[in-house]
Structures are given as C-alpha cells and as structure tokens.
Amino acid sequence: MDETEFWELIDGSREAAGGDPEEQADLLVERLAGRDPDAVVDFARHFEARYNRAYAWELWAAAGIMLGGASDDAFDFFRCWLIGQGREVFEGALHDPDRLADLVTDFDEAVDGDAEELGYAADEAYDQLTGAVLPDLGLPPQPPEPLGTYLDFDDDRALAERFPRLWDRFRP
C-alpha cells in the first residue's frame, strides 16, 4: 500500500461515516479486513509514522486550544483524529497548527478531536484476518519528548499570540 492508497482509505472512511470518528474507525476496520494482511501492515506503518510526526509541542497546544485542554491521552487521541481528517488537514496542521482554525470547518468538541478507535483499526483488522497480533512495524519509536520548542499551555497570552486564528475561534 502506498501513501495515496493510505489517504484514500482515510478519506473514503471519513466521508462514508459522515465525519463521525467512531463510525469511521468501524468502516476502516471493515475495509482493511477486506485486504490481505500485508496491506494492513502497510496501512499501520503509514498511520504510525504520521502519528509520530504529529507528536509536536505546537500541535499539542493547538489541541489544547480546540479542546479546552489536552492531557497526554487526549493529545494521543487528537493525533488519531487529525490523521482521520485526511491529508490536507493533517499536512496543513503539521506545517502551521494555527491553520486548523480554517481547515476544520465543523468542530463539535463533544465528538471531534478524539478518535482513539482509529488508532486501533489496523490492529483489529489484522486480528480478524489472521487471528494474530499485528507484527512489529519496524519504525523508530515515538520521540521521548514532543518535537519542536516547548510551549507553556497555561500562558494564555503566548498561546493567543502564537495561534491567533485558533484562539479567536475556540477561545473567544
């Protein structure tokens, strides 16, 4: 599975689910289970590589602004959700997290920003296909600390200056 196919699966499952993260995860499991185990492993590699790329202080701060705070677990689930939004949103957010204010048109804090189940879709599909646990993906581990420069999540002034569009939209 190449990168284009990966994003097509993400986009297709999101569109079919009407943007609901839980439904998207279920559809993704179903679609992955219809492929061979090697394709599922490839999908998992693509997902995990992007998940690790999104482990950055600026994205964590953006998640905190959008969600009204983001614990370690909440940020993990936010990164899964971010991948689930598709390539344009994901890459745009990595390039400039403040762009999320424009890239994410509809955002319901009760539903959006948390897609923990997407992170397990490949595991579930692989188990359905083989009855086994997904093998080691051969990727470097997530860095011990988020990428970039540390941001004080409690400094509202600094966050508002760094992320003016997000701040205006989610913390008026």
URNOR-V84977 format. One record per residue. RES is the residue in three letters. PHI is phi in radians with two decimals (none if undefined). BURIAL is b if it has 16 or more other ideal C-beta (glycine too) atoms within 10 Angstrom, else e. D_FIRST is the distance of its C-alpha to the first C-alpha in Angstrom with 2 decimals. Layout:
res=RES phi=PHI burial=BURIAL d_first=D_FIRST
res=RES phi=PHI burial=BURIAL d_first=D_FIRST
//
This chain:
res=MET phi=none burial=b d_first=0.00
res=ASP phi=-1.67 burial=e d_first=3.76
res=GLU phi=-1.10 burial=e d_first=6.81
res=THR phi=-1.08 burial=e d_first=8.10
res=GLU phi=-1.09 burial=e d_first=5.99
res=PHE phi=-0.97 burial=b d_first=6.71
res=TRP phi=-1.18 burial=b d_first=10.20
res=GLU phi=-1.11 burial=e d_first=10.63
res=LEU phi=-1.13 burial=b d_first=10.36
res=ILE phi=-1.07 burial=b d_first=12.72
res=ASP phi=-1.12 burial=e d_first=14.98
res=GLY phi=-1.09 burial=e d_first=15.24
res=SER phi=-1.22 burial=b d_first=16.18
res=ARG phi=-1.13 burial=b d_first=18.59
res=GLU phi=-1.10 burial=e d_first=20.24
res=ALA phi=-1.16 burial=e d_first=20.69
res=ALA phi=-1.53 burial=b d_first=22.19
res=GLY phi=1.10 burial=e d_first=24.52
res=GLY phi=1.50 burial=b d_first=23.58
res=ASP phi=-1.33 burial=e d_first=24.66
res=PRO phi=-1.06 burial=b d_first=22.56
res=GLU phi=-1.18 burial=e d_first=23.47
res=GLU phi=-1.13 burial=e d_first=22.70
res=GLN phi=-1.05 burial=b d_first=19.35
res=ALA phi=-1.09 burial=b d_first=18.50
res=ASP phi=-1.07 burial=b d_first=19.79
res=LEU phi=-1.15 burial=b d_first=17.82
res=LEU phi=-1.14 burial=b d_first=14.54
res=VAL phi=-1.03 burial=b d_first=15.51
res=GLU phi=-1.04 burial=e d_first=16.45
res=ARG phi=-1.21 burial=b d_first=13.29
res=LEU phi=-1.20 burial=b d_first=11.13
res=ALA phi=-1.16 burial=b d_first=13.92
res=GLY phi=-1.50 burial=e d_first=13.50
res=ARG phi=-1.94 burial=b d_first=10.27
res=ASP phi=-1.46 burial=e d_first=10.45
res=PRO phi=-0.99 burial=b d_first=11.03
res=ASP phi=-1.11 burial=e d_first=8.47
res=ALA phi=-1.15 burial=b d_first=5.64
res=VAL phi=-1.14 burial=b d_first=8.35
res=VAL phi=-1.10 burial=b d_first=8.92
res=ASP phi=-1.06 burial=b d_first=5.72
res=PHE phi=-1.02 burial=b d_first=6.68
res=ALA phi=-1.05 burial=b d_first=10.11
res=ARG phi=-1.09 burial=b d_first=9.80
res=HIS phi=-1.05 burial=b d_first=8.90
res=PHE phi=-1.11 burial=b d_first=11.68
res=GLU phi=-1.12 burial=b d_first=14.07
res=ALA phi=-1.09 burial=e d_first=13.94
res=ARG phi=-1.27 burial=b d_first=14.91
res=TYR phi=-1.01 burial=b d_first=17.36
res=ASN phi=-1.23 burial=b d_first=19.01
res=ARG phi=-1.09 burial=b d_first=19.24
res=ALA phi=-1.45 burial=b d_first=21.08
res=TYR phi=-1.44 burial=b d_first=23.64
res=ALA phi=-2.43 burial=b d_first=26.34
res=TRP phi=-1.00 burial=b d_first=30.00
res=GLU phi=-1.14 burial=b d_first=29.93
res=LEU phi=-1.21 burial=b d_first=27.20
res=TRP phi=-1.12 burial=b d_first=29.15
res=ALA phi=-1.11 burial=b d_first=32.26
res=ALA phi=-1.06 burial=b d_first=30.64
res=ALA phi=-1.06 burial=b d_first=29.55
res=GLY phi=-1.08 burial=b d_first=33.13
res=ILE phi=-1.16 burial=b d_first=34.60
res=MET phi=-1.18 burial=b d_first=32.49
res=LEU phi=-1.75 burial=b d_first=33.02
res=GLY phi=1.30 burial=e d_first=36.55
res=GLY phi=2.16 burial=e d_first=35.55
res=ALA phi=-2.60 burial=b d_first=32.52
res=SER phi=-1.23 burial=e d_first=32.88
res=ASP phi=-0.96 burial=e d_first=30.37
res=ASP phi=-1.13 burial=e d_first=28.81
res=ALA phi=-1.07 burial=b d_first=29.00
res=PHE phi=-1.21 burial=b d_first=27.18
res=ASP phi=-1.03 burial=b d_first=24.39
res=PHE phi=-1.24 burial=b d_first=24.07
res=PHE phi=-1.12 burial=b d_first=24.43
res=ARG phi=-1.11 burial=b d_first=21.44
res=CYS phi=-1.10 burial=b d_first=19.32
res=TRP phi=-1.07 burial=b d_first=21.03
res=LEU phi=-1.06 burial=b d_first=20.45
res=ILE phi=-1.07 burial=b d_first=16.65
res=GLY phi=-1.11 burial=b d_first=17.16
res=GLN phi=-1.40 burial=b d_first=19.17
res=GLY phi=1.80 burial=b d_first=16.33
res=ARG phi=-1.06 burial=b d_first=15.62
res=GLU phi=-1.07 burial=e d_first=19.16
res=VAL phi=-1.17 burial=b d_first=20.98
res=PHE phi=-1.05 burial=b d_first=19.01
res=GLU phi=-1.16 burial=e d_first=19.33
res=GLY phi=-1.09 burial=b d_first=22.84
res=ALA phi=-1.19 burial=b d_first=23.90
res=LEU phi=-1.15 burial=b d_first=22.77
res=HIS phi=-1.21 burial=e d_first=24.68
res=ASP phi=-2.67 burial=e d_first=27.69
res=PRO phi=-0.96 burial=b d_first=27.87
res=ASP phi=-1.11 burial=b d_first=30.99
res=ARG phi=-1.13 burial=b d_first=28.97
res=LEU phi=-0.99 burial=b d_first=27.81
res=ALA phi=-1.04 burial=b d_first=31.25
res=ASP phi=-1.72 burial=e d_first=30.28
res=LEU phi=-1.28 burial=b d_first=26.54
res=VAL phi=-1.83 burial=b d_first=27.09
res=THR phi=-1.31 burial=e d_first=29.62
res=ASP phi=-1.89 burial=e d_first=30.22
res=PHE phi=-2.49 burial=e d_first=30.39
res=ASP phi=-1.91 burial=e d_first=32.10
res=GLU phi=-0.97 burial=e d_first=32.68
res=ALA phi=-1.29 burial=e d_first=33.11
res=VAL phi=-2.06 burial=e d_first=29.59
res=ASP phi=-1.47 burial=b d_first=27.48
res=GLY phi=1.50 burial=b d_first=26.55
res=ASP phi=-2.40 burial=b d_first=25.76
res=ALA phi=-2.35 burial=b d_first=22.48
res=GLU phi=-0.90 burial=b d_first=22.69
res=GLU phi=-1.07 burial=b d_first=21.08
res=LEU phi=-1.05 burial=b d_first=17.75
res=GLY phi=-1.17 burial=b d_first=17.64
res=TYR phi=-1.87 burial=e d_first=17.95
res=ALA phi=-1.03 burial=b d_first=15.62
res=ALA phi=-1.14 burial=b d_first=12.98
res=ASP phi=-1.06 burial=e d_first=16.11
res=GLU phi=-1.14 burial=b d_first=17.73
res=ALA phi=-1.12 burial=b d_first=14.99
res=TYR phi=-1.12 burial=b d_first=14.62
res=ASP phi=-1.08 burial=b d_first=18.42
res=GLN phi=-1.09 burial=e d_first=18.76
res=LEU phi=-1.32 burial=b d_first=16.67
res=THR phi=-2.09 burial=e d_first=18.21
res=GLY phi=1.29 burial=e d_first=21.23
res=ALA phi=-2.14 burial=e d_first=20.26
res=VAL phi=-1.42 burial=e d_first=19.39
res=LEU phi=-0.94 burial=b d_first=15.95
res=PRO phi=-1.23 burial=e d_first=16.31
res=ASP phi=-0.99 burial=e d_first=16.87
res=LEU phi=-1.50 burial=e d_first=13.88
res=GLY phi=1.23 burial=e d_first=15.79
res=LEU phi=-1.74 burial=e d_first=16.04
res=PRO phi=-1.10 burial=e d_first=19.49
res=PRO phi=-1.20 burial=e d_first=21.36
res=GLN phi=-1.03 burial=e d_first=22.21
res=PRO phi=-1.03 burial=e d_first=25.24
res=PRO phi=-1.16 burial=e d_first=28.54
res=GLU phi=-2.19 burial=e d_first=29.67
res=PRO phi=-1.00 burial=b d_first=27.98
res=LEU phi=-1.24 burial=b d_first=27.29
res=GLY phi=1.54 burial=e d_first=30.01
res=THR phi=-1.66 burial=e d_first=33.62
res=TYR phi=-1.00 burial=e d_first=35.00
res=LEU phi=-2.10 burial=b d_first=36.28
res=ASP phi=-1.42 burial=e d_first=39.09
res=PHE phi=-1.19 burial=b d_first=37.85
res=ASP phi=-1.65 burial=e d_first=41.51
res=ASP phi=-1.65 burial=e d_first=42.64
res=ASP phi=-1.00 burial=e d_first=42.54
res=ARG phi=-1.07 burial=e d_first=44.08
res=ALA phi=-1.12 burial=e d_first=41.53
res=LEU phi=-1.16 burial=b d_first=38.62
res=ALA phi=-1.13 burial=e d_first=40.24
res=GLU phi=-1.26 burial=e d_first=40.69
res=ARG phi=-1.30 burial=b d_first=37.16
res=PHE phi=-2.19 burial=b d_first=35.47
res=PRO phi=-1.08 burial=e d_first=38.08
res=ARG phi=-1.23 burial=e d_first=35.98
res=LEU phi=-1.09 burial=b d_first=34.44
res=TRP phi=-1.08 burial=b d_first=37.89
res=ASP phi=-1.10 burial=e d_first=39.60
res=ARG phi=-1.38 burial=b d_first=37.24
res=PHE phi=-1.83 burial=b d_first=36.84
res=ARG phi=-2.34 burial=e d_first=40.08
res=PRO phi=-1.18 burial=e d_first=42.76
//
